[in-house]
Amino acid sequence: MSNGILKIYIVSDSTGETAEIYTKSVIAQFPDVKNQILRKSDINTKEKVDKLVEKIEDNSLIIQTIANIEISEYFRELLKAKKNVECLDILGEGIEKVEKLTSYKAIRERGLTRTLSDDYFSMIDSVEFAVKYDDGKDPRGLLEADIVLVGVSRTSKTPLSMLLATKNYKVCNLPLVPEIQLPEQIFEVDPDRIIGLIIDIDKLSAIREERSKALGLGSKSLYFEEERIKDELDYAKGVFDDLGCKVIDVTNLTIEQTATKIIRYYKKALKNKES
């Protein structure tokens, strides 16, 4: 990585929107990895590939969706001259597997994903929403969100927001810090749309300690001190009680398992309101 930042190049012979959504979903699973996503669209000739490869730095990740097999193979061949560059051809690998299972050949036309259903564009909107309203950046998002995630630092609010966004849910997340006053808008949100995230003290302390080490903050910090964490969690529980919201313990859950629980609860709550 250059300067501690993982550079991710999204390379497509179309817009690259599909690959960017996929990439953000993946990188959301690595909250401690600093990254820079660079989207390169309309890479549909060998000349454009040549110019692009010259700019790609060593120690980078390439996510590509080039439909034209000749251009795709040419691109991958040039990348071999780079040092420690990983290339993931998400379109090509998917096409190969379908071709193998069905014996049909792909038409390999670029831009077809732009003709997908409204769900596709809804997913794009949801991902953009999650990024815009991440970490309480703008409390106005609380009233526009389908789901609001609330919890102390390092309870996986951001990764969950991104994962739920890929499932077409507009998610806003709000960090809980005892010293920071809650925005008034949170008390206007339907409690059935709010999910409180809780976690075991020891687990959270370990997660925060690793985070602190990664940031070079030293071996002693209130951030992962157990008494401080206990105070934060007690404060969070009080907030959850005030909001009357659903609470999920994420201590022993993966991001995917937590997302599944949230979706099940949300759908059930909607169904109850409709009946």
C-alpha positions in Angstrom: 0.0 0.0 0.0 1.2 3.5 -0.8 1.5 5.7 2.3 -0.6 3.2 4.2 -3.5 3.6 1.8 -4.8 0.7 -0.4 -5.5 2.1 -3.8 -8.4 0.3 -5.5 -8.9 0.8 -9.3 -12.4 0.1 -10.6 -12.0 -0.5 -14.3 -14.9 -0.9 -16.7 -15.8 -0.6 -20.3 -19.1 0.9 -19.1 -19.8 3.2 -16.1 -18.2 1.0 -13.4 -21.2 1.6 -11.1 -21.7 -2.1 -10.5 -18.1 -2.7 -9.6 -18.1 0.3 -7.3 -21.1 -1.0 -5.3 -19.4 -4.4 -5.0 -16.1 -2.8 -4.0 -17.7 -0.7 -1.3 -19.5 -3.7 0.1 -16.1 -5.6 0.3 -14.1 -2.8 1.8 -16.7 -2.1 4.4 -15.7 -5.4 6.0 -12.2 -3.8 6.6 -13.0 -0.6 8.7 -9.3 -0.3 9.7 -8.0 -0.3 6.1 -7.5 3.2 4.7 -8.4 3.2 1.0 -8.8 5.3 -2.1 -11.2 4.2 -4.8 -10.5 5.3 -8.3 -13.1 4.6 -10.9 -12.0 4.4 -14.5 -15.0 4.2 -16.9 -15.2 3.5 -20.7 -12.0 1.5 -20.9 -13.0 -0.1 -24.2 -9.9 0.0 -26.4 -6.3 -1.2 -26.1 -5.1 2.3 -26.4 -7.1 3.3 -23.3 -5.8 0.2 -21.5 -2.2 1.2 -22.3 -2.7 4.7 -20.8 -4.4 3.4 -17.7 -1.9 0.7 -16.9 0.9 3.3 -17.0 -0.9 5.2 -14.2 -1.7 2.2 -12.0 0.6 2.0 -9.0 2.2 -1.2 -7.6 0.6 -2.7 -4.6 -2.9 -2.0 -5.7 -6.2 -3.8 -6.1 -8.0 -3.9 -9.5 -11.7 -4.6 -9.7 -12.7 -4.9 -13.3 -15.9 -5.4 -15.3 -14.7 -5.4 -18.9 -17.2 -7.4 -21.1 -15.0 -7.6 -24.2 -12.9 -10.7 -23.7 -10.0 -9.5 -25.9 -9.7 -6.1 -24.1 -10.1 -7.9 -20.7 -7.3 -10.4 -21.4 -5.1 -7.7 -22.8 -5.6 -5.7 -19.7 -4.8 -8.6 -17.4 -1.7 -9.4 -19.4 -0.3 -5.9 -19.0 -0.9 -6.0 -15.3 1.5 -8.9 -14.9 4.4 -6.3 -15.2 3.2 -4.6 -12.1 4.4 -5.6 -8.6 1.9 -7.0 -6.1 -1.2 -6.1 -8.0 -4.3 -8.2 -7.4 -6.9 -8.2 -10.2 -10.4 -9.4 -9.6 -12.5 -9.8 -12.8 -15.9 -10.0 -11.2 -17.8 -9.9 -14.5 -15.5 -12.4 -16.3 -15.5 -15.0 -13.5 -19.2 -14.8 -13.2 -19.7 -15.2 -17.0 -17.3 -18.2 -17.1 -19.2 -20.0 -14.3 -22.6 -19.5 -16.0 -21.2 -20.6 -19.4 -19.8 -23.8 -17.8 -23.1 -24.7 -16.1 -25.4 -23.9 -19.0 -23.2 -24.5 -22.1 -24.5 -21.1 -23.4 -22.1 -18.4 -24.5 -22.3 -14.9 -23.1 -23.1 -12.1 -25.6 -20.4 -10.0 -23.9 -22.1 -6.6 -24.6 -21.0 -3.7 -22.3 -23.4 -1.6 -20.4 -26.1 -4.2 -20.0 -26.4 -3.7 -16.2 -27.8 -0.2 -16.8 -30.9 -1.9 -18.2 -31.6 -3.8 -15.0 -34.7 -3.3 -12.9 -35.5 -0.4 -10.6 -34.0 -2.5 -7.7 -30.6 -1.9 -9.2 -30.9 1.8 -9.2 -32.5 1.7 -5.8 -29.4 -0.1 -4.5 -27.2 2.6 -6.0 -29.3 5.3 -4.2 -29.1 3.3 -1.0 -25.3 3.0 -1.1 -24.9 6.7 -1.8 -27.4 7.4 1.1 -25.3 5.3 3.5 -22.1 7.1 2.6 -23.7 10.5 2.9 -25.3 9.9 6.3 -22.6 7.7 7.8 -21.5 8.3 11.4 -24.1 11.0 12.1 -22.6 13.4 9.6 -26.0 15.0 8.9 -28.9 14.3 11.3 -31.4 15.1 8.6 -30.8 11.6 7.3 -32.3 10.1 10.4 -35.8 11.1 9.2 -35.2 9.9 5.7 -33.7 6.5 6.5 -35.5 3.1 6.4 -33.3 1.9 9.2 -31.3 3.9 11.8 -28.4 2.1 13.5 -27.4 3.5 16.9 -24.5 2.4 19.1 -21.1 3.2 20.6 -17.9 3.3 18.5 -16.8 0.0 17.0 -20.1 -1.9 17.0 -20.0 -2.3 13.2 -22.4 0.5 12.3 -20.7 1.5 9.1 -20.1 -2.0 7.7 -23.7 -2.9 8.5 -25.0 0.3 6.8 -23.1 -0.6 3.6 -24.2 -4.2 3.7 -27.9 -3.3 4.2 -27.6 -0.7 1.5 -26.7 -3.4 -1.0 -30.0 -5.0 -0.1 -31.8 -1.7 -1.0 -32.3 -0.3 2.5 -31.5 3.3 3.1 -29.5 3.3 6.4 -28.3 6.1 8.6 -26.1 5.4 11.6 -25.6 7.5 14.7 -22.6 7.1 17.1 -23.4 7.3 20.9 -20.9 9.3 22.9 -21.9 10.4 26.5 -20.3 13.8 26.1 -22.1 14.6 22.8 -25.8 15.5 22.9 -28.1 13.5 20.7 -29.7 15.2 17.7 -33.3 16.1 18.3 -34.3 14.3 15.1 -33.6 10.9 16.6 -36.6 11.3 18.9 -38.8 11.9 15.9 -37.9 8.6 14.3 -40.4 5.7 14.5 -38.9 3.3 17.2 -39.5 0.4 14.9 -37.0 1.8 12.4 -34.3 2.2 15.1 -31.8 -0.6 15.9 -29.6 -0.3 19.0 -26.3 -2.2 18.8 -24.8 -3.6 22.0 -21.6 -5.6 22.6 -19.7 -7.3 25.4 -17.2 -5.1 27.3 -14.2 -7.4 26.9 -14.9 -7.9 23.1 -15.2 -4.2 22.6 -12.1 -3.4 24.6 -10.1 -5.9 22.5 -11.5 -4.4 19.2 -10.7 -0.9 20.3 -7.2 -1.8 21.5 -6.4 -3.3 18.1 -7.8 -0.2 16.4 -5.7 2.1 18.6 -2.5 0.1 17.8 -3.3 0.3 14.1 -3.5 4.1 14.4 -0.4 4.3 16.5 -2.2 5.7 19.6 -0.1 3.8 22.1 -0.7 1.1 24.7 -2.8 3.2 27.1 -6.0 5.0 26.1 -9.4 5.7 27.6 -10.7 4.5 24.2 -10.3 0.9 25.2 -10.2 1.2 29.0 -12.9 -1.1 30.4 -14.3 1.4 32.9 -14.8 3.9 30.1 -16.4 1.3 27.9 -18.7 0.3 30.7 -19.8 3.9 31.1 -20.4 4.2 27.3 -22.4 1.0 27.2 -24.5 2.0 30.2 -25.2 5.3 28.5 -26.2 3.5 25.3 -28.6 1.2 27.2 -30.2 4.3 28.7 -30.6 5.8 25.2 -32.1 2.6 23.9 -34.6 2.6 26.7 -35.5 6.3 26.0 -36.0 5.5 22.3 -37.9 2.3 22.9 -36.0 0.6 20.1 -35.0 -3.0 19.2 -31.6 -3.9 20.7 -29.3 -6.5 19.1 -26.2 -7.9 20.8 -23.4 -8.1 18.1 -20.8 -9.7 20.3 -20.9 -13.2 18.7 -22.4 -12.3 15.4 -20.9 -11.7 12.0 -21.9 -8.7 10.0 -24.0 -10.9 7.8 -25.8 -12.5 10.7 -26.5 -9.1 12.3 -27.9 -7.8 9.0 -30.2 -10.8 8.7 -31.6 -10.2 12.2 -32.1 -6.5 11.4 -33.9 -7.2 8.1 -36.2 -9.9 9.7 -37.1 -7.5 12.5 -37.7 -4.6 10.1 -39.9 -6.7 7.8 -41.9 -8.1 10.7 -42.4 -4.6 12.1 -43.7 -3.3 8.8 -46.0 -6.3 8.5 -47.5 -5.6 11.9 -48.1 -2.0 11.0 -50.0 -3.0 7.9 -52.2 -5.6 9.6 
